[in-house]
Amino acid sequence: MRTDKIKILAISGSTRKSSSNINLIKAIALLASESFSISIFEGLTELPHFNPDLDYGQVTEDENVAAFRKQLRDADAVLICTPEYAVGVPGTLKNAIDWTVSTMEFSKKPVALITASTAGTRAHQSLLGTLLIIESKISSATQLLISAIQTKLNSDLQITDEETLDKVNQLIRSLTEIVNGELPESGLLPAPLLN
Ligand SMILES: Cc1cc2nc3c(=O)[nH]c(=O)nc-3n(C[C@H](O)[C@H](O)[C@H](O)COP(=O)(O)O)c2cc1C
């Protein structure tokens, strides 16, 4: 059992100034400050549009892509909080993830996924599939869909809905277990089949 704080890199699929997803990450950082240190990845909009012709793997690369990949590698775990846009994953977030496919920063990385949106089901399923195919470690307890997020979080960064607060606390505990190797591999969600 580790004694230092677990380093989490948090990524918000919304880059909006008063984003509820960014506020949710900040609320989680306050809840979990004893066991986690959470830093928010700020460079999502600086990443170039993904193009395999520009993806040379680890050696030659855009400095923003390199910084993103390094922050992922340095993190013990990743927390993604995202809204749904037009029944899908926000393009900026998917673009960022596509930059990690060849270099595999998500492979074996403990990940918690929260889709916090008006509805969110389709983006959530789609992103889960993506995260599993790139070999992230996710269990059913480290993924959470929060619908009607606007009604469950206040401007003081408090999760006001009790059930949501319980589920978020459970998610944090489960992410800790995965980082500490306390969750058997059989508890992880299996990768989907490509066909
Ligand atoms: C372009 C656009 C498309 C949206 N499409 C959906 C959608 O398909 N499903 C949904 O649940 N919410 C949708 N929403 C609403 C967002 O989920 C909601 O505004 C959410 O709070 C945005 O997250 P944020 O506060 O972190 O920016 C959409 C919002 C925008 C701006």
The ligand as a MOL file (V3000), in Angstrom:
LIG
                    3D

  0  0  0     0  0            999 V3000
M  V30 BEGIN CTAB
M  V30 COUNTS 31 33 0 0 0
M  V30 BEGIN ATOM
M  V30 1 C -22.9870 21.5610 -29.5010 0
M  V30 2 C -23.6730 20.8980 -28.3350 0
M  V30 3 C -24.2780 19.6710 -28.5050 0
M  V30 4 C -24.8820 19.0160 -27.4270 0
M  V30 5 N -25.4000 17.7790 -27.5960 0
M  V30 6 C -25.8120 17.0780 -26.5170 0
M  V30 7 C -26.1790 15.7090 -26.6460 0
M  V30 8 O -26.1950 15.1280 -27.7000 0
M  V30 9 N -26.5260 15.0650 -25.5100 0
M  V30 10 C -26.5120 15.6420 -24.2770 0
M  V30 11 O -26.7560 14.9820 -23.2820 0
M  V30 12 N -26.1990 16.9480 -24.1380 0
M  V30 13 C -25.8370 17.6680 -25.2320 0
M  V30 14 N -25.4620 18.9780 -25.0900 0
M  V30 15 C -25.6380 19.6500 -23.7890 0
M  V30 16 C -24.4280 19.4440 -22.9150 0
M  V30 17 O -24.4190 18.1300 -22.4520 0
M  V30 18 C -24.5140 20.3670 -21.7150 0
M  V30 19 O -24.5230 21.6920 -22.1690 0
M  V30 20 C -23.3460 20.1310 -20.7740 0
M  V30 21 O -23.5910 20.7770 -19.5720 0
M  V30 22 C -22.0560 20.6430 -21.3650 0
M  V30 23 O -20.9890 20.3330 -20.5080 0
M  V30 24 P -20.1190 21.4810 -19.8570 0
M  V30 25 O -21.0100 22.2250 -18.9010 0
M  V30 26 O -19.0200 20.7490 -19.1540 0
M  V30 27 O -19.6220 22.3700 -20.9590 0
M  V30 28 C -24.9060 19.6510 -26.1640 0
M  V30 29 C -24.3100 20.9220 -26.0140 0
M  V30 30 C -23.6840 21.5200 -27.0610 0
M  V30 31 C -23.0060 22.8520 -26.8520 0
M  V30 END ATOM
M  V30 BEGIN BOND
M  V30 1 1 1 2
M  V30 2 1 2 3
M  V30 3 2 2 30
M  V30 4 2 3 4
M  V30 5 1 4 5
M  V30 6 1 4 28
M  V30 7 2 5 6
M  V30 8 1 6 7
M  V30 9 1 6 13
M  V30 10 2 7 8
M  V30 11 1 7 9
M  V30 12 1 9 10
M  V30 13 2 10 11
M  V30 14 1 10 12
M  V30 15 2 12 13
M  V30 16 1 13 14
M  V30 17 1 14 15
M  V30 18 1 14 28
M  V30 19 1 15 16
M  V30 20 1 16 17
M  V30 21 1 16 18
M  V30 22 1 18 19
M  V30 23 1 18 20
M  V30 24 1 20 21
M  V30 25 1 20 22
M  V30 26 1 22 23
M  V30 27 1 23 24
M  V30 28 2 24 25
M  V30 29 1 24 26
M  V30 30 1 24 27
M  V30 31 2 28 29
M  V30 32 1 29 30
M  V30 33 1 30 31
M  V30 END BOND
M  V30 END CTAB
M  END
